[in-house]
Amino acid sequence: MRAALLACLAALALGQAVAAEVRSDGALLPRDSNDAAVFRGGLVYSNYCVTCHGINADGNGRAARLHNPRPANLRMSDKNDAYIRLIVTRGGEALGRSPGMPPWGEELTDEQITDVTAFVRSVNMR
């Protein structure tokens, strides 16, 4: 019973992820498109980053006040993609920044790190 429930939940989650990679006009996004990477990166961001960096990626998440220094405002970041990948992979302390930024390299796949980098780039206003 429990295995069947887990299988149903996994299928539902997969179906939602696949169905969500659809443009507003109903066309599917190619898996290797930047739009698809931004979409998948948004999912990674909402699961791993939003608590500190906030729903608007402005550094004002629910846990932001617990950190000193506060989480980065990703909307105004001047960092390039290579740096974003490094800080996501290795964490803040490894790059001489906030130890509050955890290293996600052991948790996230390379594709997830690439996708969340694309998402951060998409919300950046600079």
Phi, psi and omega per residue, in radians:
M1 nan -0.845 -3.135
R2 -1.119 -0.713 3.119
A3 -1.099 -0.698 3.129
A4 -1.145 -0.703 3.113
L5 -1.108 -0.776 3.117
L6 -1.101 -0.703 3.117
A7 -1.109 -0.721 3.111
C8 -1.126 -0.747 3.122
L9 -1.119 -0.727 3.118
A10 -1.111 -0.759 3.121
A11 -1.108 -0.711 3.113
L12 -1.105 -0.791 3.128
A13 -1.091 -0.762 3.124
L14 -1.116 -0.758 3.123
G15 -1.070 -0.694 3.119
Q16 -1.178 -0.710 -3.139
A17 -1.134 -0.752 3.135
V18 -1.188 -0.790 -3.111
A19 -1.144 -0.529 -3.089
A20 -1.294 -0.338 3.116
E21 -1.493 0.962 -3.117
V22 -2.229 2.311 3.097
R23 -1.180 2.889 -3.123
S24 -1.082 -0.440 3.109
D25 -1.522 0.096 3.072
G26 1.658 -0.145 -3.140
A27 -1.342 2.496 3.101
L28 -1.285 2.531 3.047
L29 -1.451 2.327 3.045
P30 -1.086 2.425 -3.076
R31 -0.963 -0.619 -3.081
D32 -1.647 0.227 3.116
S33 -1.399 2.737 3.084
N34 -1.118 -0.651 3.124
D35 -1.060 -0.707 3.112
A36 -1.165 -0.702 3.117
A37 -1.112 -0.725 3.116
V38 -1.110 -0.739 3.110
F39 -1.062 -0.895 -3.139
R40 -1.104 -0.670 3.108
G41 -1.101 -0.592 3.062
G42 -1.109 -0.634 3.078
L43 -1.156 -0.767 3.094
V44 -1.070 -0.824 -3.139
Y45 -0.995 -0.792 -3.094
S46 -1.172 -0.423 3.130
N47 -1.566 -0.535 -2.999
Y48 -2.061 -0.405 -2.932
C49 -2.033 -0.457 -2.970
V50 -1.105 -0.527 -3.103
T51 -1.046 -0.666 3.135
C52 -1.692 -0.832 -3.053
H53 -1.431 -0.263 3.047
G54 1.559 2.779 -3.107
I55 -1.125 -0.480 3.110
N56 -1.682 0.115 -3.138
A57 1.035 0.493 -3.082
D58 -1.763 0.159 3.130
G59 1.447 0.218 -3.078
N60 -2.039 0.793 3.088
G61 -1.282 3.026 -3.111
R62 -0.999 -0.615 -3.088
A63 -1.635 0.014 -3.071
A64 -1.003 -0.685 -3.085
R65 -1.186 -0.247 3.123
L66 -1.444 -0.162 -3.058
H67 -1.911 2.466 3.036
N68 -2.412 1.868 0.140
P69 -1.314 2.820 3.135
R70 -1.188 2.768 3.090
P71 -1.027 2.654 -3.111
A72 -1.151 2.536 2.979
N73 -1.433 1.769 -3.063
L74 -1.250 -0.313 3.111
R75 -1.258 -0.430 -3.084
M76 -2.002 0.202 -3.088
S77 -1.170 2.449 3.070
D78 -1.784 0.222 -3.099
K79 -1.405 2.526 3.116
N80 -1.486 3.039 -3.068
D81 -1.063 -0.689 -3.133
A82 -1.086 -0.715 3.122
Y83 -1.178 -0.732 3.118
I84 -1.045 -0.782 3.109
R85 -1.035 -0.754 -3.121
L86 -1.109 -0.817 -3.084
I87 -1.217 -0.599 3.065
V88 -1.158 -0.752 -3.089
T89 -1.244 -0.853 -3.006
R90 -1.711 -0.313 -3.109
G91 1.576 2.915 -3.078
G92 -1.181 -0.753 -3.075
E93 -1.059 -0.665 -3.141
A94 -1.129 -0.381 -3.137
L95 -1.880 0.290 3.112
G96 1.285 0.403 3.130
R97 -2.015 -2.783 -3.052
S98 -1.078 2.264 3.041
P99 -1.233 -0.154 3.097
G100 -1.264 -0.329 3.094
M101 -1.490 1.894 -3.067
P102 -1.285 2.702 3.022
P103 -1.389 2.125 -3.103
W104 -1.758 0.053 -3.078
G105 -1.057 -0.497 3.112
E106 -1.469 -0.363 -3.070
E107 -1.654 -0.730 -3.059
L108 -1.719 2.613 3.052
T109 -1.366 2.920 3.070
D110 -1.047 -0.679 3.130
E111 -1.128 -0.707 3.121
Q112 -1.138 -0.664 3.115
I113 -1.171 -0.725 3.071
T114 -1.081 -0.745 -3.125
D115 -1.161 -0.766 -3.135
V116 -1.193 -0.531 3.036
T117 -1.117 -0.756 3.097
A118 -1.089 -0.688 3.119
F119 -1.127 -0.809 3.130
V120 -1.046 -0.733 3.116
R121 -1.084 -0.644 -3.084
S122 -1.219 -0.473 3.141
V123 -1.644 -0.135 -3.100
N124 -1.232 2.307 -3.072
M125 -1.709 -0.023 -3.123
R126 -1.541 nan nan
